[in-house]
């Protein structure tokens, strides 16, 4: 039996932990540079404030609607996620952290055989997370991951469950009626494009997929969709992903500038910083890259358009920050001073596991052997991203175009000078 735990409206809920006055108010969390809505409380969603809506369109009406907006507080969300997972580890011998706000817990057979015990466990987890971390969660319990996700969604939508749905404890006729009513897009892993293809074969509801012939489903689509269909029947065939964090095919580091960059040196600094971030991420995931695509561009809304790019084949698979920085700088001859660039970035492709294809000794880079990427990453994690950098990536003062977060709330658990103050 599997238990799926998910934080309700994660970013908004975390903001409310340290500012209870936001409870019950429409709250939206904005993307990098305060551009668009990336998270919203249920009160905000009730007003029709969908994810992806530009903030500049909403800003003139925010006060009239009573909407509160905050910048993305990534440091706080990450730390609160860590605390949540630490609490969940107390309830299972096997915790699979699926994302920043959700995880699967494997339940032992003795507890799984007792439906009432499963319900009590779900409520205990829900109550403990509210008490110890402060975040509200819903819990779905079922024999497969796909059904556990569906049970969790049911617990969120139907108040009768009070946040905990034990799928096997519900009546079979009720489950069938629910699955007949819900579109197939409500199933974990079924995106809009796949939904259209399924609809073309007459599979429009979850019940249609659950009762379809698995062999025929595989013939029409692939083994992944077949496994999903089997999971909806209660046959467990989707396990934990071994390396969910690593990028199997490509790694992209790209940001929009909060202020337009108009000089070649400004782009050089941005590419240097991105190359070091890419190197650190490769090392973190034990990967190397064989090719780098480098690009920059103006806004699509400006009259002066310029989108330079270059593809660099690396001499050997590497995660060396110096080598990646040199590759990134090959874009610079195409950069023109005076043009207002809105973004730049790198895309690393042909990724391989580190240590599989080692170059001969004369061709190895000393920076890679010395672990420079891991060293810089470690220092930045402890002392801040501005503490250390290579070349232009370490120049001071730091770049003025860095991410703008004009409505950032206190990073209450990770920065000493922003700790919450409690008044008696």
Steps between C-alpha positions, in 0.01 A plus 500: 500500500624847410426832664528820295547821700474838329520854645190701407591806288857455620655844443193686629473270804865554593455879479207473742703307757701815573223751429169367638324821394502357145265217601177515304625775267565456125878450479713466187871422471687652205770359276855625447511879459141512632376418151201267532304285742665167576295403807166605644293428807154347459348845567701646210404210272135563588543849353619348173865590551659222298866404501693681229296821519733803466528708815492831313147415382384415852680778690249782425214285635680328791391743772136497389500117500686480831782303337838481677806432281846389613823417320619139485689426822691195374728477803203481737303254287798266466573499872136443596486214251803343669330528840184342361691202361684453830165466679372255237807280548376422852200314359662267248805287427491610135440865402505602134520880471330572168518882495537801729146454634416131469629156591399134499522290817504121495288348779582163657267207430354471848382862500391481136270206574299710747295771326425679826871500590579653161245775558643572845852512358397747230335729757796475734737607221267786405476623859872465574604699194256774594632504858875464440549676164183705468399392149162347406517175305266246342565127502401238244539130581475223239678187376670680206664837444252608233203417723668666801534822299135472395397438862694807610328714239167363618589590861574856386181547301241330724458641851341178626846338514646776718833481319555121519366251242562127544410372153426136597263621774265666250210309342576340157189655340602846627854456359361395162263798486784738591735356236226518237445871574865607506677567167806290423716813536449473879727192500859545612723533193226563241572841343282686250671364188469140620141567607411601143652178365314292759175677412557402137477134605185559704678523838357816654456415868722339764263203499554454125875475551468273805281253311683514166692194377860558621649318201302718261598813695866409462451444127331838460737694724791357700587296807477806728132556420437127537651508849278794591193304388609202712566723801143630478390136537706465816800322342818665630747540214642853542784520752714783633710674238865434578637831373216747473719804568757436226429625149525200268501685169579865561566766760391862449621798700325816389351810661328817392688810612324734743681785319597487132869425433650720230873413500713204402660498846155475658417193290845358576428525873157338460637209295785451750254472788272263307792278395606461864142421604479239224829344611383481861174334398679246281733409787206475739334245270826318407471596135714651224406674173635470148331799338396853598250724322540866602241768427386852580210708383306822515137525604248385240316830551787731407563638152874425516504118490817293530528129587863385474584135571789257460547124539826382653617138483719442805831319444393234752209442741551733795352681798802732533374856569802653325441293184127579502571872551738503202233332290236752611723794411506389135170686465661835583618593145131507400401734787457865395542784748197723525241229434267441796527129575220360717636151570788259443566138577665164440360163397721200568424188297646152443516444875680191629569348841825636643797263496384289205698674224825626652747686274862391487723655767660771276152632415352513848425842652651576841195702605277195458737273691519757780121513536475875438130484408407320822720737704336817359154347542572405862631847591201669336257279690660592833587865442262609224516506121701824499776360723712332231519471124742431216622782275225738391256290700666618821531872423379751757267673519269227383292542186214749513284277279461222757154370584272770636283408797342827605241340730723240666385388845755419775707184445414413856677165535822550303622858564595620848401861435153397380398270785142533620458716811244388753343769717344397831 
